[in-house]
Amino acid sequence: MGDDLTVTGDGGDQNAAIWKSAAIVGEWRSNAEERERRRAVGLQLLAELLPFRADQPFTFADLGAGTGAAARAVLERHSQATAVLADFSPQMMGEGVEQLRPYEGRYRYVEFDLAAGAWPEAVPPVLDAVVTAFFVHHLPDERKAALFGEILDRLRPGGWFVNLDPTRAVEPLVEDTWTRMNDRLDPEAAERRAHRTPAEQARWENHVRYLAPVAPQLEALARAGFEGVDVYWRHLENVLYAGRRPVA
């Protein structure tokens, strides 16, 4: 799967072809600096939302971790935290090992296809917190809801789940406004959008395939049993929402 030609616009889910492609991950790496800059505020707030002192030990999971951007934000802010990073792409995990070198000894990767369920034994059965960043939107709605329930079951009472993710607008006017504002922030975006290669278009279609409005996701969290469910920050389409497993 190291060839971009494996990504096609045939209407099917392309996640495996994309994130297990050495060529695509290499391209993703080349844009890392700009991507990290755009996401920095949301990731910082994700780490700050966890209710732990900066020096308090705790164990958390970063699901769909990729190269570990969310885990790095938490590990940087919480000096005694340890992380279990779950992902299904050896290419992304390999890149993550390089980026996580400053935190060596405080994290480990676990191979886990979260689209399929069946949590591996390597993930602790009880976690103090779970975070996800730019991952949940890759899942169909029914799998999103099921995953929320599985996360609740793994959290200790009082443990938090925090997710930073893009969402879909309900109204076309809102979608158009998000696009206009994003184009102001990135003057080259419109040009890139108008001249995508077939492979780039296929990847974009895969990116938006399962995007969902934020309201149903909050409702799914509440149905799963979380409390304190809310959007704690948003910037255009990107939202930071969270909920806590009840203490009792």
C-alpha positions as CSV (number, residue, x, y, z in Angstrom):
1,M,0.0,0.0,0.0
2,G,2.9,2.3,-0.5
3,D,1.6,3.6,-3.8
4,D,-0.7,6.6,-4.1
5,L,-2.5,4.8,-6.9
6,T,-4.2,2.6,-4.3
7,V,-6.4,5.6,-3.4
8,T,-9.3,5.8,-5.7
9,G,-12.5,7.8,-5.9
10,D,-14.7,4.8,-6.1
11,G,-17.0,5.9,-3.3
12,G,-15.7,3.4,-0.7
13,D,-14.0,3.9,2.6
14,Q,-10.3,4.6,1.8
15,N,-8.9,4.9,5.3
16,A,-6.6,1.8,5.2
17,A,-5.3,2.7,1.7
18,I,-4.6,6.3,2.8
19,W,-3.0,5.9,6.3
20,K,-1.0,2.7,5.4
21,S,0.4,4.4,2.3
22,A,4.1,5.4,2.7
23,A,3.7,7.9,-0.1
24,I,0.7,9.6,1.5
25,V,2.2,9.6,5.0
26,G,5.3,11.2,3.5
27,E,3.2,13.9,2.0
28,W,1.3,14.3,5.3
29,R,4.7,14.7,7.0
30,S,5.8,17.4,4.6
31,N,2.8,19.6,5.7
32,A,3.3,18.8,9.4
33,E,4.6,22.2,10.5
34,E,1.7,24.2,9.1
35,R,-0.8,21.6,10.3
36,E,0.6,21.7,13.8
37,R,0.4,25.5,13.8
38,R,-3.3,25.5,12.9
39,R,-4.1,22.8,15.5
40,A,-2.0,24.1,18.4
41,V,-4.6,26.0,20.3
42,G,-7.2,23.2,20.2
43,L,-4.6,20.6,21.3
44,Q,-3.4,22.8,24.1
45,L,-6.9,23.2,25.4
46,L,-7.5,19.5,25.1
47,A,-4.6,18.9,27.5
48,E,-5.7,21.7,29.8
49,L,-9.3,20.3,30.0
50,L,-8.1,17.2,31.8
51,P,-8.6,17.8,35.5
52,F,-5.2,16.8,36.7
53,R,-2.4,18.8,38.4
54,A,0.6,19.4,36.2
55,D,2.7,17.0,38.4
56,Q,-0.1,14.4,39.1
57,P,0.5,10.9,37.8
58,F,-2.2,9.4,35.6
59,T,-2.6,7.1,32.6
60,F,-4.5,8.0,29.5
61,A,-5.1,6.6,26.0
62,D,-4.9,8.5,22.8
63,L,-7.1,6.7,20.3
64,G,-6.5,6.9,16.6
65,A,-3.3,8.6,17.7
66,G,-1.5,8.8,14.4
67,T,1.8,10.5,15.1
68,G,0.6,11.3,18.7
69,A,-0.2,15.0,18.4
70,A,-2.8,14.8,21.2
71,A,-0.6,12.7,23.4
72,R,2.3,15.1,23.0
73,A,0.2,18.0,24.1
74,V,-0.9,16.1,27.3
75,L,2.5,14.7,28.0
76,E,4.0,18.2,27.7
77,R,1.6,19.8,30.1
78,H,1.4,16.9,32.6
79,S,5.0,15.8,33.5
80,Q,4.0,12.6,35.3
81,A,1.4,11.4,32.8
82,T,1.9,8.2,30.8
83,A,0.2,7.4,27.5
84,V,-1.1,4.4,25.6
85,L,-1.3,5.4,21.9
86,A,-3.6,3.3,19.7
87,D,-3.5,3.3,15.9
88,F,-3.7,0.9,13.0
89,S,-1.1,2.4,10.7
90,P,2.5,1.2,11.1
91,Q,3.6,4.2,8.9
92,M,2.0,6.7,11.2
93,M,3.2,5.0,14.4
94,G,6.7,4.9,13.0
95,E,6.6,8.6,12.4
96,G,5.1,9.1,15.9
97,V,8.1,7.3,17.5
98,E,10.3,10.0,16.0
99,Q,8.2,12.9,17.2
100,L,7.7,11.4,20.7
101,R,11.4,11.0,21.4
102,P,11.4,13.7,24.1
103,Y,8.8,11.6,26.0
104,E,10.6,8.2,25.7
105,G,9.7,5.9,28.6
106,R,6.3,7.7,29.2
107,Y,4.4,6.2,26.3
108,R,3.8,3.1,24.2
109,Y,2.1,2.3,21.0
110,V,-0.6,-0.4,20.6
111,E,-1.8,-1.5,17.2
112,F,-5.6,-1.2,17.2
113,D,-8.1,-0.8,14.3
114,L,-10.7,1.2,16.1
115,A,-13.2,0.9,13.3
116,A,-13.5,-2.8,14.1
117,G,-13.8,-2.8,17.9
118,A,-12.3,-5.7,19.9
119,W,-10.0,-3.8,22.1
120,P,-6.6,-5.5,22.5
121,E,-5.4,-6.7,25.9
122,A,-2.4,-4.2,25.6
123,V,-4.8,-1.4,26.3
124,P,-5.3,-1.1,30.1
125,P,-8.8,-2.1,31.2
126,V,-9.1,1.0,33.4
127,L,-7.9,4.4,32.3
128,D,-7.9,7.8,34.0
129,A,-8.7,9.6,30.7
130,V,-9.1,9.1,27.0
131,V,-8.4,11.6,24.3
132,T,-8.9,11.6,20.6
133,A,-7.9,14.3,18.0
134,F,-8.9,14.4,14.3
135,F,-9.9,10.8,14.3
136,V,-13.5,10.2,15.3
137,H,-14.8,11.8,12.1
138,H,-13.4,8.9,10.2
139,L,-15.9,6.5,11.7
140,P,-19.6,6.0,10.7
141,D,-22.1,7.3,13.1
142,E,-23.0,3.9,14.5
143,R,-19.4,3.2,15.2
144,K,-18.9,6.6,16.8
145,A,-21.7,5.8,19.2
146,A,-20.4,2.3,20.0
147,L,-16.9,3.7,20.6
148,F,-18.2,6.2,23.1
149,G,-19.8,3.4,25.1
150,E,-16.6,1.4,24.9
151,I,-14.6,4.4,26.2
152,L,-17.0,4.9,29.1
153,D,-16.5,1.3,30.1
154,R,-12.7,1.7,30.2
155,L,-12.7,5.0,32.2
156,R,-12.5,4.9,35.9
157,P,-15.4,6.8,37.7
158,G,-14.7,10.5,37.3
159,G,-12.5,9.9,34.2
160,W,-12.9,12.2,31.2
161,F,-13.1,11.7,27.5
162,V,-12.0,14.7,25.4
163,N,-12.3,14.8,21.6
164,L,-11.0,17.5,19.1
165,D,-12.5,17.0,15.7
166,P,-14.0,18.6,12.6
167,T,-17.7,18.6,12.2
168,R,-20.3,19.0,9.5
169,A,-22.4,22.1,9.2
170,V,-26.2,21.6,9.2
171,E,-26.9,24.7,7.1
172,P,-25.3,25.5,3.8
173,L,-24.8,29.1,4.8
174,V,-22.7,28.0,7.8
175,E,-20.6,25.7,5.6
176,D,-20.0,28.5,3.1
177,T,-19.0,30.8,6.0
178,W,-16.6,28.3,7.4
179,T,-15.0,27.9,3.9
180,R,-14.8,31.7,3.4
181,M,-13.1,32.2,6.8
182,N,-10.7,29.3,6.3
183,D,-9.7,30.7,2.9
184,R,-8.9,34.0,4.7
185,L,-6.7,32.2,7.1
186,D,-5.0,30.2,4.3
187,P,-4.9,32.3,1.0
188,E,-3.7,29.3,-1.0
189,A,-6.6,27.0,0.0
190,A,-9.0,28.0,-2.7
191,E,-6.4,27.4,-5.4
192,R,-5.5,24.0,-4.0
193,R,-9.2,23.1,-3.8
194,A,-9.8,24.0,-7.4
195,H,-6.8,21.9,-8.7
196,R,-6.8,18.7,-6.7
197,T,-5.4,15.7,-8.4
198,P,-7.6,12.6,-8.6
199,A,-5.8,11.1,-5.6
200,E,-6.2,14.3,-3.6
201,Q,-9.9,14.5,-4.4
202,A,-10.3,10.9,-3.3
203,R,-8.6,11.6,0.0
204,W,-10.8,14.7,0.5
205,E,-13.9,12.7,-0.2
206,N,-12.8,10.1,2.4
207,H,-12.1,12.8,4.9
208,V,-15.6,14.2,4.7
209,R,-17.4,10.8,4.2
210,Y,-18.5,10.4,7.8
211,L,-18.3,14.0,9.0
212,A,-21.3,14.6,11.4
213,P,-22.9,17.6,13.0
214,V,-21.8,18.1,16.6
215,A,-25.3,17.9,18.2
216,P,-25.8,14.2,17.4
217,Q,-22.4,13.4,18.7
218,L,-23.1,15.1,22.0
219,E,-26.4,13.2,22.2
220,A,-24.6,10.0,21.6
221,L,-22.1,10.8,24.4
222,A,-25.0,11.5,26.8
223,R,-26.8,8.2,25.8
224,A,-23.6,6.3,26.4
225,G,-23.7,7.6,30.0
226,F,-21.3,10.5,30.1
227,E,-22.1,13.6,32.2
228,G,-21.0,17.2,31.8
229,V,-21.2,16.7,28.0
230,D,-20.6,20.0,26.2
231,V,-18.6,21.8,23.5
232,Y,-15.8,23.4,25.5
233,W,-14.2,25.2,22.6
234,R,-14.7,25.6,18.8
235,H,-13.1,27.3,15.9
236,L,-15.3,27.1,12.8
237,E,-15.7,23.4,12.0
238,N,-13.3,22.2,14.6
239,V,-14.8,21.5,18.0
240,L,-13.5,20.3,21.4
241,Y,-16.2,18.4,23.2
242,A,-15.9,16.2,26.3
243,G,-17.8,14.3,28.9
244,R,-17.0,12.6,32.3
245,R,-17.9,9.2,33.5
246,P,-20.1,9.7,36.6
247,V,-18.3,9.3,39.8
248,A,-21.0,7.0,41.2
